[in-house]
Amino acid sequence: MLWFVLAVLVLISWGLTAGLRRYAHSRWLDMPNERSSHVEPTPHGGGLAVVVTFFLGLVALFFLGELPLSVLVGFLGAGALVAAVGFWDDHTQLPARWRLLAHFAASTWGVFWLGGLPALTLLGFYIDFGLVGDLLLVILLVWLLNLYNFMDGIDGIAGMEALTVTIAGAWLALIAVPDASVYLPLALAASVLGFLVWNYPPAKIFMGDVGSAFIGLVLGLLMVTSSQQDERLFWAWLILLGTFIVDATVTLVTRVLHGEVFYEAHRSHAYQYLSRKLRQHKPVTLLYGAVNLVWLFPVALMVTLGYLDGLVGLMLAYAPLAILALYFKAGNARRQEV
């Protein structure tokens, strides 16, 4: 029955995206500019299909006994607020301070209902961070949802990231806890898959902030729910999200060090530079997905099995990604144009 639900979610997402594409052609067009990675006017807002489909999946899983009420309330409340703000920002520029306030409110709501940060093993020491840990977790969730928005800049990359991370995360959960429920991350995978059919290069519709920020937050909340089952999965999910976290973080730090306004739109991420060098989006999108499966998943697996300390595994996974981001001049727009 549950696998049937997942298949239905894929079809719903596909159909909703098709309908949104038809509607958006005359109302929501993303016009290319000097900071864009596309050259043709393209409908946007397709991420709304992911939001609606995932919410339907949440409700279905709740009534099938797969989700406790606290998880349902946590995901619905936090996700709805971030999606609403993203939809608003897609159509009228919302001041950054109000957008950020909503992001903190949504993240706090999610952390409260999902139980916060569990005690973690850190370099051999088992530490309960308490309220400080929950506050740091809120900040991490805000960064995740914003960096996901930053990284949604070429066709298919945000969908590919969500699809590979959720499937890998579900697999690791089953390895850590054989009787773990993995239908929640798979519900997001199904919701994204139907959309990705339309967003895969060359994209016929873009995700928009309504989808990118929402998916970034949900991935963070999935990290929280997984870590409640086994604390090693907290590190595993952080590792799986490494391509997006490292690219966005190196880009942000580099821009700040160069005195640039970090919150202004730009196209100096490593993935954007690569897509311009290759003059196409598809190989970059596939490359990021491949790195998730070929490099990050094995490291996350070693952490999940207890062969690597979580922090050590995180540093091992991120180090070559950071070196590559610097090599591809992430955040350094001047050098990228040379």
Residue, then its C-alpha position, 0 to 999 in steps of 0.5 A: m500500500l505504501w509503495f502504491v502511495l509513493a507511485v501516486l505521488v510521482l504521478i501527482s507531482w508530474g501532473l501538477t507540474a504540467g498544469l503549472r507549466r501551462y498556467a505559468h507560460s502566460r503569467w510567471l516567466d523568468m526572463p534571462n538577465e546578466r546574472s542568469s544561467h538560462v537564455e530563453p524566457t522560462p516558466h517558474g514556480g514549478g516547485l509549488a507542485v513539489v510542495v503540494t505533493f509532499f503535503l499530500g504524502l505527509v497526510a497519507l502517511f499520517f493516516l496510514g500510521e507511518l507518522p506521529l502527529s508531532v512530525l506531521v505538525g512540524f513538517l506542515g507548519a514549517g514547510a507551509l511558512v517557507a513555501a508561502v514566503g518563497f511563493w510571495d518572493d517569486h512574485t513580489q520582492l519581499p524585504a530580506r529581513w522579513r524573509l529571514l525572520a520567517h525562515f527562523a520562525a519556520s526552522t524553530w517550529g520544526v525543531f520544536w515539534l521534531g524534538g531538537l538535536p539529539a545527543l551526538t558522539l563527537l570525537g569519541f565523546y557523547i555530548d548532549f548539547g541541550l538548548v545550545g544544540d537546538l539553537l545551532l540546529v535552527i541556524l543550520l536549517v536556516w542556512l540549508l534552506n537559503l543555500y538550497n535557494f542559491m544552488d538552484g541556478i541551473d536546470g535539474i541540479a536542485g531536483m537531482e540533489a534532493l532525489t539522490v540525497t533522500i534515496a541515499g538517506a533512506w538506505l542509510a536509515l535502513i542500515a542503521v535501524p533495520d526496522a526504520s520507517v523510510y517513507l518520509p524521505l521517499a515521499l520527498a523523493a517521489s514529489v521531486l521526481g515528478f517535477l524533475v521530469w519537467n525540470y531536467p535539462p533542458a528545463k521546461i519549467f523552473m522550481g522558483d523560491v517556493g520550491s527550492a527553499f522548501i526542499g532545503l528546509v525539508l531536507g534539513l528536517l529529514m536530517v533531524t528526524s533521521s538523527q532521532q532514530d540513530e545519532r550517526l545519521f545526523w552526520a550521514w545526512l550532513i555528509l550527503l548534502g556536502t556538494f551543496i553545502v560546500d559550494a554555497t559556503v565557499t562561495l559565500v565566504t569568498r564573496v565576503l572576503h572580496g568585499e562583495v554584497f553577499y546577498e545580491a544575486h550573482r552567478s559565481h558558484a562553482y557549478q555555475y562556472l562549470s556550466r558556463k565552461l561546458r556550455q551546457h547544464k546536463p553534465v554539471t547536474l549529473l556530475y553533482g548527482a554522481v558525486n553524491l552517490v560515488w563519493l559522499f554516500p560511501v563516506a556516510l556509510m562508513v560513519t553509519l556503520g561506526y567505522l568513522d567518527g562523524l566529525v572525522g567523516l564530515m571533514l574527510a568528505y568535505a575536504p576534496l569538495a572544498i579544494l575543487a570549489l576553490y579550484f573552480k573559483a567559487g565566489n570569485a567572479r573576477r577570476q571566473e571571467v578571465 
